[in-house]
Amino acid sequence: MKNHLFFLAAIGLVLPALSNAHHSHSTINRDDVRVYKGVVTKYGWTMPHVYLKVKAPDAEGNIVNYSIEMEHPPSMVSKGWSRSTFKPGDRIIWEGAHDRNPNRHYTALNWAEKGDGTRVGFTEAVTAEAVPSTDFVGLWKRSDVGGFKPHYRPPVGWPLTKVGQAQVDNFSEDQNPMVTCGNPGPPKSMIIPYPVIFTRPDENTLVMERELMDDLRIVHFDRDAPVGEPTKMGHSIGYFEGDTLVVETTNFIADDWGMHTGISSSAEKQLIERFTLSDGGLHLNAEITVTDPVFLSETYTFSHRWRKLPDRPVIQAPCTMEAAMLYLNAGKDDQ
């Protein structure tokens, strides 16, 4: 199930409300919606985004190669898609807005229809209700309630050193390691908008696994647990203070954007997270305190919140440089 890397902080890019900070779909003309017909040559169930390559006639009737970019795999699963929705050779009709450049063969997608008439689109599928958690175990996703939105730019107001401020001043999304199939460690990995599953394989261990991310965070409730080589995930010790789960993590390596969007972290990073349940076990709250003298002028604390999802297996998908370039170049790879 491992050997998977993940992208990207850009989600929901096929929706009308786009952020100008994103590469993907920034070139789409939302006033130029067309219906196309062709044959699938490739279906990439990948990170950063799922995509289709289709041979189809353009407006002049010439057979060309269209690129259709969608959302990341977990989002597509919530809309009823899977890695087997399409395959090369499938005949397809789709509706989507065209690129602003009429000579580029790149579109967004509103819906797609198979040869048998089955139509898939972007309406959230009906799912089972979430089961409240009593012990932190379960599948969680960032809660939009309370201002916990995705971060597409560096946070404002953090106490940065000259090194940290210089990095923020020169921020560019092109520097995002996730776009080119790199995974940051915590705290950045904890606030990415993909679901995270907490499991307890035994009484001395809690495992945090992010969807689309090959690195596991292992929390040891045994303070004498062996400390391995430094990693992006560090070495975590957990304990309870009443109903609060406290996780202390050290033993890091330097990590691009390991602190937050646009802010890296050093091997001197130290992390304390305090997790609590609320709303009858349907929300998971975190108070995250981070220390890093290389990038932060003082210790800083911020909050994050997740909502409980219905139980299901976590979704993993490979990150490919082909998909990454499609995202970065808004489909210009095959033009």
N, C-alpha and C positions, 0 to 999 in steps of 0.2 A: 504494500500500500504506500510505501515510502518512495524515495527518489523523485519527489515532485517539488517543483519550485513555483513560486507565485509572483505575480505582478503587483501590482498596481493599485493605487489608491483611487483610480477613476472608475466610478460605477454609474450606472443609469445613464450612459451616454447616448442611448438611442431615444431618450425622452426629449420632449420639446424644450424643457428648461435646462439648457446646457450652461456649463461654466466655461468662460473664456480661457481658463487656466489649462484646459485639457487640449491635447493634440487631436484625439479622435473625434470625428464628426464636427470639428470646428469649421470644416470646409463645406458642410452640407447646406443646401438651399432648401429650407423648410417649405418654401412656396412652390417648389418644383417636385411634386409627388407624382410618380409614374407607376404603371404596372408593367412588369417584365415577364418574359417566359424563356426558359432555357434548360440546360442540362448541367447538373452538379458535377464538377470535376474534383472538388476537394471540400471536405467538411472538417474543420479543425476544432475539436473539443479541447481547447487549450487556454492557457493564460498568456497574455493579459485578458484577451477576449476571445469568445467563440466567433468563428467566421466561416463564410461560405465563399467558394470560388465557383463561378457559373459561366459557361459558354452561352451567350445569348446575343441576339441582334441588337445593335444600337439604334438610335433614331433614324439613321440612314439605311438600316437593313444590313449593315456589315456585322459579321459574327466576330465578337470580341470577348475578352475575358473580364467579367465583372467581379469585383470584390464587394462582399456584403459583410459589414462588421456589426456585431451585436454586443452583448454584455458578457460578464464573466460567468463561468459554469454554474456556481450556486444560484445566481440570479436567474439563469436560464432554466434551471431545474424547478425553481419556484413558479415558473410560467409554463411548466409542462413539457419542457424539452429534455433530451437525454443525449448521451454520446452516440446513440443509434437512430436519432430522429431522421437524419439523412445519410446517404452514402453516395460515392461517385457513381454516376450513371442515372441517378434519379432525375426524372423530369420535374420541373418546379416552376410555379408561377409565384411571383412575389410583388408586393407593393412597398415602395420606399421612396424617400426623398433623394434626389440626385445631387451629386457634387456641384458646387457652384461653377466649376469649369466644365462646360458641356463636352469637352473632349476627353475628360477623365471618366473612367468606367468604375465608379465607386459609389455605393449607395448605403443609406441606412435601411432599416426594415421595419414595416408596420405589421405585416403578416406574410406567411409563406404557405403555399398549398402544394401538397404532393400530387403525384399523378392519379392517385385513387380518390382525390377530393378531400383528404384530411388536411385541415388547416391548423397551423400553430401560429401564435402571435405573442403579445406581450401583456396579456391579462394574467394577473396572479391566479394560480390554481388554488382551488379550495383544499385546505389541509385540515388535519385533525387539530384539536385544541391542545395547547401546551399543558403539560402536567406540572404543577408547582414543585419546586425543589425544596427539600428540607435539609440537605447536606452539601449543597453547592454542586452536586453532580448533575450533569445534564448539558444540553446544547444551548448556547447563548449567542445572541447577536446584538450589536450596538443598538441602543434605544435612541430614537430620534427625539423623544420627549425630554424636555429640559435643556435643549440646546446642544445635545451630543451629536453633532453633525460630522460628516467626514471632513478631514483637514486637507485641503488642496494647496495650502500655503503655510509657511511657518507660523507658529502661534505668536500672538502679540502679548507683550508685557513680561516675557520671561527674563530672569536676571542672567544675562549672557556675559561671558568674558569677551575680550577683543577677538579671540579666535572664533567663538560662537557667533558674535555679531557680524564678523566678516563673512562667515558662511551664509547667514541670513541675507546680508546685503547683496550677495551674488547668487541668490537663489534662482534656480531654473528647474523646471520639471524634468528636463533632459537628464538631470543628475540623479533622478530617482532610481535607486538600485533595483527596485521591484519591477520597473519597466523592462529591465534587461535581465530578468530572471534571478534577482538576488533577494535574499530574505534578511530583514533586520531582526534583531533580538528585542527584548522588552526594554523600555516600556512601549516603543513604537509598535511592536508586533501585537500588543494587547489592545491597541486602539484602532487598528485597521478594521474596516467595516465588514470583514468576513466573519462568519460564525466561529466560535471556539467551543470545544467540548471539554468538560471537566469529568474525569473518571477516577475511580479509586480501585486500582487493581489489587491492593492489599491495604492493611490498616496503617502501614508506615509510608504510603506513597500516594500522592495525587498527581495525575498527569493532565497537562493542558495541551490540547492539540488544536492548532488552527487549521481550518480548511485551506486547501491549496498551499500548504506550507509543510516542508518535509521535516523540519526540526521540532522535536517535542520538548516541552518544558516539564522537567521532573521536579516535583516538590517533595522533599524528604522530611518526614516528621521525626526521624531519628537524627539528632544533631551530630552523631558520630558517623554518619554515612560518608563513605570515602569521597574525597574531592578529586575530580579528574583534571585533565588539562583545561585551561581557560577556553571558553567558547562564547559565541554570541548570546547563548541562552543563560550562561553563567551557572552557578551552583546555588540552588534555592533550598532554604530551610523553612518549614511551616510549623505553626503552632496556633492554638486557640486562646483568645482572651475573651471569655464568655462566649457569645455567639459570633464573634468576629474572627475570621481566618486571617492571620498575619503571615506574610511571606517575605522573608529577607533574602536578597540575592546579591552575590558578589562573584568574583572569579570570571570576569568578562574579558573579552578581547576588544580592540578598537572596532567600531561598527559604523559603517556609513548609514546615516539617518537612523541610528539606533536609539536616539533620544526622542525625536518627533519629526514631523515633516520638515525637511530642510535643515535639521540639526543632527549632527553625528554625535557619537559618544566615544569615550576612551576606555582603556583597560582599568582606569581608576573609578569607573562608574559603580555606584552602590544604589540599591533599590529596596524600598520597603513598600509593600502593598497591603492594604487592609480591606478585606472583602466582607461585605454584609449582604444579607438577603432582605428584601422588602416586598410589600404588596402580596403577602401570603406566599412568598417563594416564587413569584413570577418575575421579579427583577433582581439583578445582581449589581451591587454598587461597589466601586473601588475608589479608595483614596490612595493615590500613587505619589510617593515621595522619592525624589531622585537627587543624588549627589554626584557631581562630576566636575572637579576643579579645572579641567581642561576647557570645558564648554560652558559651564555655569559658574557665575560669580558667587553664588550661595545655593544652599539646598532649596529645592522648590517642590511644592506639593500641588497637584491638580487632581481632578475627579474624572471618572468615567462611569458609564452605566450600560448594562446589557438587559435585554428582555429575554424571557424563556421562550424557546422554540419547541414545537412538537418533536418528540424523540425520532431520530432517524440516523442512519450512518453518516459520517462526515464525508464530504465530497472532495476528492483529490483529482487533479488534472495536471498534465505536464505543462510547463512553460516552454515555449519554443521561440527562438529568435525570429522565425518567420512571422509569428503572430505579434511579437514585440515590435518589429519594424512596421507591420501594418498599423499598429496602434500609434507609434511615434510619427509615422509619415502620413497618417490619415489615408491609407490605401495607396500611396504613391509607389509602392514597391514594384508593381507590375505595369506601371504606365510608361 
